[in-house]
Structure formats: structure tokens, C-alpha cells
């Protein structure tokens, strides 16, 4: 209800991001793009990296979740075109139906609420 356009893209080795800590390469499974148009204000475009994760990989790939959660504070979107929009690059906690669903849902809801301010 808050976004004009929503695009969920399955990332098949097209987008790679690199850890702030050690440069480790990571290809998140999904990129969710949210577009919010605001009258009289800059439009907001949010690129949100989402990673479903099997329970058996939650600990092994914990560095990826740490990195995803660092994106909100540390990423700097590069705008190549002159426009009057606002861009944000964020990540989410891992999504796992039985272990992290509640944490993921709360985090996602907080992010989208923040984007609507």
C-alpha cells in the first residue's frame, strides 16, 4: 500500500556484492526493488537484498547476514543520472521459515515503515 511499483528479481549470478570487512563476494538470491512516489518530494527507490537460507547454512553463512545488515548504514548509492530521487541500498536478515521468519518480518516491516516517513 506504500509503494507504487514493486519488483522482485531472482539473482542468477548477475549481481554480486562484496563484504565491507574482507571483500568476500556474495550473490544474494533476490533483489527487491521498491519505488515510492511522493508528491512534492523526491521519489524513493530502495534496492533490498534478500537471502533465503536453509537451516543447515545459517551458521556457515553468518558473515553474509552480517554484511547484509551493514548495508543500511554503510552503503553509498552511486547515482549516474541527474535526477531528483533518493536511492537506498539495504539488506535483510536471512529468511528461514522455521528459524528466522519472525525476525525477518519485523526487520522488513521496520524498513518499509522507515521508507514511508
ZISUL-V426543 format. One record per pair of residues at least 24 apart in sequence whose C-alpha atoms are under 7 Angstrom apart, sorted by the first residue. I is the first residue (numbers start at 0). J is the second residue. Records with the same first field share a line. If there is no record, write none. Layout:
I = J, J
This chain:
1 = 35, 115
2 = 33, 34, 35
3 = 34, 35, 36
4 = 33, 34
5 = 32, 33, 34
6 = 31, 32, 33
7 = 31, 32
18 = 66
41 = 83, 84, 85
42 = 84, 85
43 = 84, 85, 86
44 = 85, 86, 87
45 = 86, 87, 88
46 = 87, 88, 89
47 = 88, 89, 90
48 = 89, 90, 91
49 = 90, 91
50 = 93, 94
51 = 93, 94, 95
52 = 93, 94, 95
53 = 95
54 = 95
64 = 92, 93
67 = 91, 92
68 = 92
